[in-house]
Amino acid sequence: MKLNYFVVICFLIFLPPLWGQQEFIRGKLLDVQTGEPVVFATIRIKGKAVGVISNQDGGFRIPKKFKELGDVLVISSMGYQKKEIPIAGLSSEDINIVRLFQGVLELSEAVVTARKKRRRPSPRRIVRKAIEAIPVNFPQNAFSTIGYYRDYQLNQKNEYINLNEAIIEVFDEGFDELDHKTSQVRIYDYKRNEDFKRYSLAEQRYNYQTQQKVINNAFLPDYGGNEFIILRIHDALRNHKVNSFDFVNVLEQDLLRNHHFFLEEDTYLGNDVLYTIGFRKSLPGHRVYGILYISKQNFAIHGMEYSVYDRLKTNTVKKINKYNTNKQLVFEVITEYKPIEDKMFLNYISFHNSFQLWDAPVFMLRGITVDLSKKCFIVTFSDLPVRKSATNLRNYKFRFEGRKVKFLRGNLRQNVMELYPDMEKSESQLMFKEIENHERRGRLEKEFLDIKISDIKDLEGNVLNKWISRDYQQFREYFVQQINQKTHPIPDSLLMKKDRPIFKDQPIVRPDNFEEYWMNTPLK
């Protein structure tokens, strides 16, 4: 299919909000037994090559125009029975609840399996055959995917913040080529979603020097700040020939070598039955949990889940996850592929990591000086301290030339504390004179004067000089809406620059059929 494109404007920040012109039908997928959201289910328009993937809350949006056309939704998900729903029967105003039944083994298949009585192959053999079959099962020729990209964060209240959305097209030269060198991206549309909260500190890049924003026990290069490139690199199947991420590394060489595998119960995807292979890896500071979904027919890999947890840290909500652990997630990558004709194409990829944001102290020391006339130390706080904690002399630990300095008394005036040493007049006079001389020379080494002040609070309860850490969850996700197996050359000027943030000074290009695609914004 040949598409005509036009450049809207060179800089994203001036883009007119065409994405706001569509109206949507909203829905939410729930497990009929547990009532839990069905995450990452595929919702497609029957007979059309477009659709979306359900969000973390099971939510999804479909343009109302499909209702007017009398179309039907086809819903499928790993482990669930496929379901078809006429869009005409869905409410245009309320959130439509759709309940899915878990997949069951059909009787005819059970009889056939019982008659054959084959011994199941070992999990390692299944995985080995699946890896060896990648060149056969995945496309070697050029193709493109068009889909919905987003990155966002969840705060400690599980609220969406800093949501950015885009419709993009990825041009892939085929699995025989190196993705990071040959694949290109074109941005159709972008939205910095102001309907959700923004928090600038959480938007900044990871900083391992100041430690203000870090991933605990892990390091993530920022690749020029381009979040989509970070996401793309974490598709271990697409990058099976190169180092993708720890501890998959080079998938075709290291996955089998680095992990212990075991068979789990089969998973049902529509009418297909998939091998479900669990795998684990234990390290001194981390524990890895993973699942592979592999076709019994041709050993095509339909999906891969890979989660790394910090063995030494419990998550903030102390919640038990699907792997029966309450440890803190470091990162998780979930990838699903779907068959089209005889090849497997990306359906979605989600890369999720936790990070810590450190807020600078609210209550701080403004300075410590000496008053030669009073022969005392002057401690100045940024705000009014609680008198009881500020006048407790045990909270002030001073050492002069390695010797402990005891205090006889203290005097608190507003936010200023005077500390009078318990020593002879001549001794204190000599100490303060030496301190003053060192200050004049600009050299006041810790070995000469060591000061530690602790356990003091201001009137708001803020602890002196205490940095506050908060845990956040970062998500980068790409959900494919359409696949084109025929591509055509695109001018470099219309392609995304990989070495800069995806939403900064990038060209936007819209095809003639731009309105066929939409952003599956999370439900509020």
N, C-alpha and C positions, 0 to 999 in steps of 0.2 A: 504494500500500500504506500503510495507516494504522498508525503505530507508537505504542504507549503508552510514556511515559517516566516515570521517577521520579528525584528528586534523591537521590543517595546521601549526600552531605555537602558542606558549603560549602568545606572546605579540604582540598586534595589530600594534604597530608602525613599525614592520618589514614586514608587510604583502605585498606581491607582488601584483601589481595592475591588478588583473584579470578583474576587472570591466571595464577596459578601452578597452577590446578586442571586445566588441560588437558594431555594427553600428545600428543607430536608424532612424526611420521615426518620424518626429516631427509634432505635430498638436496643434491647439488651438480651443477651443469651445467658441462660441459667441452666445448670444441671438439674434435671427433673427430680433426682433423688436427694442431692445435698443442698440444692439451692445456691451453690457457689457459682460465681461467674465462669463462663466458658471463654477462656482467653485465647487469642490468636486463631479463632475459627475463620474459615473462608466463607464470605457471603458474596455470591456472584449473581449476576443477572442472567437468567436462563436464555441460552441462545445468543448471548453477546459476550464478547471477550473482555468484559470489565467487571470490577467488583472491589471489595474492601476486606480488611481483616479486623476482627473484633479487638477492642482495647482491653486494658488491664481490668476494667470493671465489666467486661463483656459487652460494652456498648458499641454501637455503630450508627452511621448515618447513610441514608440513601436519598439521592435527589428525588423530589416529588414528581418530576417529569416521567419517571419510570412507572409510577402509579397510573398516571394519565394514559400511558401507552398499554396498560394491562399486562405488564411484565410479571414474572415470577422470580422469587428469590430461591436460590439453591444454596443451602448451608451445609458445610462439611467441616469436620474437625477430627484430629487424631483421637481415637478411642470412642467416637460417637457415631450414631446412625445418621446417615444423610437425611436432610429434611427439605421439602419444597413448600413454599408459602406464596400464595397469590398476593402481590403487593396491594391489590385493590381492597383486600380485607384488613389492611393495617390502618391504624389511626394516624391522621395527619397532625394531631395536636399533642397527644400523650406519648409517653415512652412505651413502646410495645414490648411486652415480655414474651420471649420465645424460649420454650423449654426443650432441651435436647436429651434424648435417651442414650445411655451408654451402649456401645456396640456389643452385639451378641453373636455367637457362632451359629451359623445357619445349620439346620439339621442335615441337609444334603452334604455339606462339607464335613460334618462330623462323621457321617457314615463312610465317606470316601477315605478320610484319614484313618478310621478304625480298620478298614479293609487293607490298606497299604501297610500299616504297622511299621513304617519306616523309623529307623533310629535317627533322632534329630542330630544334625551336625553340631560340633562343639562351637561355643560362641566365638572363640578366636578364629576358627576356620571361616565362620560366616563373615566376620569383619574383614579378614584377609581377602576373601573373594569379592567383597563389596568394594574394597580399596582398589583391587586389581581391575575391577569392572568400571571404574570411573571414566576412563577414556572412551568406553563404549556407551555408557548410560548418560553421559553429560555432553552437551553440545560442543563440537570442535569447530564449527563454523560461526561466523559473526552473527550476532543478534542484538536486539535491544529490549530493555524493559522500561515501561513507564509506570510510575507509581507515586505513592504518597510518602514523603520523608518527614520525620519530625525529630526534634530533640527537646527534652524537657527534664525537669527535676521534680522530685517529691520531697516535701519537707517533713519534719517530725510529726506533723498532724496529718500526713498522707495527702496533702493538698498539692495540686499541680502548680508549679511556678516556672517562669522563664520558658514558656512554650513557644517554640519556633516551628513553622510548618512550611512545606514546599511541595510542589509537584515537579518531578524531575524525570529525565530520560537518561538511562545508562547505556552506553554503547560498548558492548563486550565483543572482543575479537575471537572469543572461543576459549575453552578450557585448556587448549594446547599452548596458549599464549600467557605471559605473565600479566596478571590483572593490573598491578600498580603501575606498570610501564605502558600498557597499550589501551586500557579502558578509558573512556572519556564520559563526561557528564554535561548535560545541558539542563538549565533551570527554566522551567515553564512559568513558575509563579512562586511567590514567597509571601509569608505572612508572619510578622512579629506579633503574636496574639496578645493584645492588651486586655482581652476579656478575663485573662487569668493573671494572678499576681506576678510582679516582677521584683527580683531581688538582685541588685547589681553585684554584690559581693560573691554570690553563688555563681554568677555568670563568668567571673574572671577565670583565666587559665590556671591549671595546677601549678603551684609554685613550691618547689622542693628546697628553695633557699630560705625564704621567709617562713616556710611551713604554715602559711595562712590557709592554703587550700591544698590538701594532700589526699591520696588514697593510702590507707593504712597497709603497710607491708606489701606495697606494690608500686610500680612505676609505670606511668602511661605517657609516652611521647605525645606532644600536642600536634605534630604534623602541620605546623603553621597555623594552628587553630581551626583547621577544617574538620568539623565533626563527622561529616559523611565519609571522608577518607579514613578516619579512625574506625568507623563502623565497617566499612568495606574490607579493611585489612583483617577483621575478625571473622570473616567467612572462611573457616578452615577448609571447607570442601572446595570452594572456588580457588583457594590458594594452597591446594594440597601439595604443590611442588616446592613451596618456599616456607620459611619460618613465619607462622601466623601469630600465635600467642602461646604463652606458657599455660599448660604443660603439654599442649598438643604439638607445639613446635612444627616440624615438617610432617604433616599428617601421614603421607604415604610411607614415611620411614619410621616415625617416632610414636604414633598412636598405639600400635600394638606393643612396642617395646616399653612404653612408659606406664601402662595401666594393666589392672587385673579385670578380666571380663567374666560375665555370667549371664545366663539366660533368664529372662523374666517372662511373664505371661504375654501371649501375642496381643498386638494392638490392631484394632479394626479401623480402617479408613474407608468409609463407604462400603463397597462390596469386597475390598481387598483386605487380606490378612498379612500383617507385617511381623517379621521377627523383631522382638524388642530385646536389645542387648544392653544391660547395665554395665557400667565400669566404674572403678574406683582407683584412687591413688592417695597414699598417705605420705606426708612430709612432716618434718619437725614443727613447722609453723602453719601448715595449710592441710586441708583435706579436699580432695577433688571428687565430685559426683558427676556422672554423665549417663546419657542414654542415646543409643542409636536405633533408628527405625529403618529396617531394611526389607526390601521386597523379597518374598519367597519365590517369586517367579524368575527374576533376572538379577537379583542382588543389588538393585538400585537403592541408593540411600535416600530415603524420603525426609529424614530429619535428624538433627543432632542437637542435643542439649548438653551444655558444659558449664558446671558451676564450681567455683573455688571459694572455700570458706576459711576464715581465720580461726584456727583451733584454739587460740588463746583469748578470744574476745567474744562475749555474748552479745547478741543483737539487743538494741535498746528496748524493744517491746517484749523481749524474752519469749517470742513466739516460735513454736515448733513448725518447721517447714516440711515440704513433701519428702525430704530425705531424713526426716525424724531427728533433726538437729536444731538447736537454737543458737548456733554460732553466727557470728557476723559475716554476711556475704561480702566477699572482696569483689568478684565480678561473675557475671553469668552471660553466656551467649546461647541464644536459641535460634536455630536456622531450620527452615522447612523448604523443601523442593517439591514440585508437583510434575507429573508426567504430561507432556504434550506430544502426541504421536509417539515416537519411540525414544524421546529424550527428556531429561529432567531439567526443569527450569526453576529459578528462585521464586518462591511464593512470598516469603518474608524473612527478615533477619532482625533480631532484637539484641542489642548489647546493653547490659545493665551493670553498673558498678556503684558501690557505695563510696562516699568520700566524707572527709571531715573538714568543716569550716571553722577556723579559729577566730573569734572576735577579740579585738584588743581590749585590755582592761578598761573599765569605766572609771574605777577609783584608783588613782595612782599617786606616787610621790612626785611633788613638783621639785623638790630639792632638799639637800642636807647641807647645812653650813655650820660654822662655829661663831660664837659670840665671845670675843676675847675679854670684853669688859665683864660679862656675866659668868664667863668660864663655863659655858654649856654648849651642847649641840642643839641646833635649831632644825627640826624636822617639819617640813611643810607638805600638807596633803592637798590634793586637788579639790576635795569637797570636805564638808563637815564630817568628822568621824564619830562613831558611837563612843561616848566618853568612857564607858567601862573598859572597852577593848583598847582604846588609845592610851589610857593612863595606866594600863597593866605593864609594869616595867619589864616583866618576863618576855614580853613580845619584842623587845629590842635587844639584839645580840650584837655587840660591838667588840672588835678585837683591834688593839693598837700594838703594832710590832709583835704580833703573835700572842699578846697577853690579853686576857678577858677584861673588859671594862665593865665594872659594876656601877649601877646608878643609885644614888641616894634618894633622889626625888625627881618628880616631873611636874610640869606645869602646862596645862592645856588651855590655850586661848584661841577660840574659834577653830580654824584649821591648822594651827601652828602648835607644835609640841616642843617644849624646852626640856632637855634632859641634862641633869646635873650629875657628873661622875662622883662616885664615892671614893675620893682620894685626897691626899694632902694638897694644900693650896699651891705649894711650889711644884709638886708633881703634875697637877692638872695644868698649871700655867705653862710648864715646859712642853707637855703634850700638845696643847692647843697651838703653841708657837711653832712647833715642828709641822703640825698639820697645815697651818697657814703658809709656811715657807714652801711646802710641797705643792700646795694649790697654786701659788704664784708661779712656780716653775712648770705648772701644767702636768705634773707627774704625781698622781696619787694612786700608787699600785695597791692591789688587793692585799699583798703581803704586808704593806705598811698600815693600812686601815681597812679592815673587812667589816662590812655592815650587812646585817640581815634583819629585816623587819617583817613580821608575819602575824596572822590571826587578828588583823584589824579590819573592821568593816565600816562603811559609811552608813548614813541614816536610811538609805534605800536597801541595805543588806548586801551591797556589792563588796566582795573581798578585795583587799589591797593587792594590786598588781597581778590579779588572777585573770589569765586568759580563759575564755569559755569556748568549749568545743561543742559543735552540734553535728549530728549525722544527717546526711542527705543521700538521696538516691538519684543517680544520673541515668537517663535513658537516651539511646539513639536508636531509631527504628526506621526501617524501610519496608513498605508493603506494596507489592507489585499489583497493579491494576490491569496491565495489558502487556502482552509479549509480542514482539515483531521479529519474525525470523528472516526478514529481508531488510537490510539497512542500506543507506546511501551516504556518501561523503558529506561531512559538515565542516564549514570554515572554522578555523581555530578561533577566530574572533568571537564566535558564538558559544564557545565551550567554557565550562567552569574552570577557573584557575585553581589548581589543586594545592598551591602553596599559600593560600590565604583563606580566611574564614568563608564558609559557604554562603553567608548572608552579608558579605561586605564587598562592595565594589565589584560585583559580578554581573555579567550580562544576563538579561532575561529574554527568552525566546518563546513565543507562543505559536503553536500550529493552528491551522484553520479549524481543526476539530477540538480545540482546547476545552470546550464546555463538556466534553465526554468524560473528563476526569474531575475528581473532587477531593477535598481534604476531609478526612474522617476525624474531625476534631473531637477530643474526648467530651463526654457529657458532663455538664457541671452539676 
